[in-house]
Amino acid sequence: MSQKSGLMRTEQNRTDRTEQNNIVYLHFGTQGNSRLWNVSSWLSLARYIKSLGFEPVWSGSGSFDEELLKQIDPASEFQSAVGKYSIDELALKLREAEALVTVDTGIFHLAKLTETKTLVLLGGSSFERIAPCDFYSQRNMYFVASDFNCPNKKSASYHCQKNLLKNCPYNDGIVSDCMKGLSVEKVKSAVFDMLKQSK
């Protein structure tokens, strides 16, 4: 396990993987805007991943994600798998994929089971509480945390709960300050560190 510039990863070789797949899924949707990342940052990240020689594909589910994607990639510059797969089909796609970049939501738990190389973007979720957890040990999990210093954070392991978000002064109803504090450059650096293991 290693940590550098706010990034922590746990790795395990996927010995059952028979072929390489150039796809990197970008999963942007989640319930609760404390975990949504800046809309303007996703397209910049996708273009960066493309420049590294990988194929970014949008991932999400439901009408909310479909509408959000129109803001993220209005010209449909990249392929979309939003709403196309059942949970079983998604698991197969993840197993075949090169990697996944996602906000803190259910798909990253699925990726843990498929042993897909995954970068999780953390805002209100505690880096100190999640990243070193035994639940993710011996897996291809990477984590990058926001630089926002939340005054509500009472300890290093503080984890923002959904019931607190309604009255959170740092939540504008669209993207919370904790996720605004996660810069696209920091995420690009974390993506590079993850994907360079593939080359």
N, C-alpha and C positions, 0 to 999 in steps of 0.2 A: 504494500500500500504506500502511495506517495502523495505528497501535497506540495503545490507550487502555485504562487500567485492566486490564492483563493480557490484553486482547483484540487479536488481530491479524486482519486480513482482506485477502484479495486478491479483486478483483472484475472481472467482465466482463459486459457486457450480453448477455442471451440473445436475440439478434435473431431466432432461429428459433422462439421461443415464440409461439404464435398465440392463446392464451387463458390467462387467469388461473385458478388453482385455489386455493381457500382452505385446502387441507389442509396441515398441518405434521406430518410423520411423526416419531415419537419412538422411536428405536431404542435399546433399553436393554440388549440381550444381547450377550455377547462371551465368547470363551474366555479364561480367566485372570481371577481376581478382582481383580488389580491395576488392571483397567480398568472394573470394575463400579462404578456410582455408587450412592449410598444409595437403597434401595428407597423410603423415606418421602419422598424429594425429588421423585420423578418425578410423582406425582399433583398435588403443589403446582404444579409447572411446567406440567403439562397444563391445570390450571384457570386459570393465569395467561395462557397462550396463548389459551385460550378467551375470556378477558376482553378480549383485544386484538382480537377479532373474527375469529379464525382457528379452524379445526377440527382439533384434535389427534387423531391416529390412531396407535395403538401399532404398532410394527414389531418383528419378530424372527423367529426360525426355530427349529424343533426343540422337543422335549419340555421341555428345560431352560427355554427362554424362556416356554413356555406355563405352566409351574409358577410361574416368577418373576412373570409377569403377575398371577397370582392374589393375590400379595402386594402388588403395586404398585397394582392397581385391583380390589379384591375385589368391589365392587358393579357392575363393568362400566360405569362412568360414561361411558367414552368408547369409540369404535369401535376394533376390533382387526383388524389385517391380519397378525397373527402366524401364520406358517406357510402363508399362503394363496397366495403367488406363487412362480413359478419365477424364476430370475435374470433371464430375458428380460422377464417380466411386471413384475418389480420395477423394472427399468430404465425401462420405459415409465411406470410409476406415478410414479417419481421425476422424470422429465422434466415430467410434468403438474403436479406438486406445487408449492406455494408455497415450501416449505423442508423441511429435514431437521435434526433435532437428534439427535446420536448420540455414543455413547462411541467410543473409538478402536478401530475394528474395520473389517472388510472393506467394509461398505456405504458408508463415506465415500469409498473409492477409486472405487466405482461412481458415486457422486454427482458426483465430479470429472469423470467422463466424460460424464455427462448434463447437466453445468453447472447442477446444482441448488444453490440457495443453501443452504449447510450450516454448522452450528455443531458443532464437534468438542470434546468434553470430554476434557481431558488430565490424567492423574494421573502414573503412572510414565513416560509418554511425555514426551520433552523438548520443551517449547514452543519453545525456542531452536533446536532441531534440525529440527523439523517445519514450524513456521509460516512461516519465511522461504524454505523450500525452493523451488527453481525448478520442481519437479514440480507445485506448486500455483499457480504464477504465472498471471495472467490467468484466474483462476477465481473463482467466488463462494464462497470458503472463509473461514470465520471460525473462530478457535480461542480457547478460554478455558482457563486453566491453574489447577491447584490451588495453594493458598497453602502447602501442606505443604513444609517445608524438610527434605528427606530427608538424613540424615547420610551415606547411601551415595553421594550425588551428588558425584562427583569433579570435575565441571566443568559449565559452563552447558549443554553439549551432551550431558550424560550421559543415556543411554537405558536404562531398566530392562529387563533381559532375562529371558525366562521361566525360564531355568535358575537364576536367582538368587532367584526368588520362593519356592521351597520352603523356604529357610532364612532368609527375610527376617523380621526381628523386628517389622516394621511391617505384617505381613500376618496378619490374624487368621483367615484361611480363608473369610471372607465378603466383606467390603469392606476394602481396604487403607487404611492411614492417608493415603496420597497422594490417594485419591479422596474420603475423608472430609473432606479439607482443601478440597474444592471446594464452597462453600456454595451453597444454592439461590438466595440473593439475588444472588450474583455471576453465576450462570447466567441468571437472569431478566433482569438488566441487559444481558447479552450478547445474549440473545434479542431484547430490545427494540431494541437497536442494529441487529440484523440485519433484523428485520421492519419497522422504521420506513421502510426503503427501499422497501417494497411499497406504502405508503399515499400 
